């Protein structure tokens, strides 16, 4: 079975809400937080900004985006707890 880190360079977690989505980016190989949670509006302009933000932090590499993830923000960084 192929692991996420073998197929993707980055994982983008998305905590979805009605008016805003919260995005975070981690390194798929190490689990290091590369971009702490950032909030974007649920609008065309918000999605455009989110995609640009993702592009700036991932350098166009292989990216896996997962919606409805629940983030736990703690001193050591962002941990994805599972499906929300």
Number of C-alpha atoms within 10 A of each C-alpha: 3 6 9 14 15 9 13 15 18 26 23 22 24 23 21 17 11 7 10 16 20 21 24 22 25 24 18 21 15 10 16 15 18 17 19 14 20 14 17 18 17 15 11 9 11 15 15 13 14 20 11 12 15 20 13 11 14 20 9 10 11 12 21 16 14 13 15 15 20 18 21 12 12 8 6 8 16 22 18 17 10 11 11 12
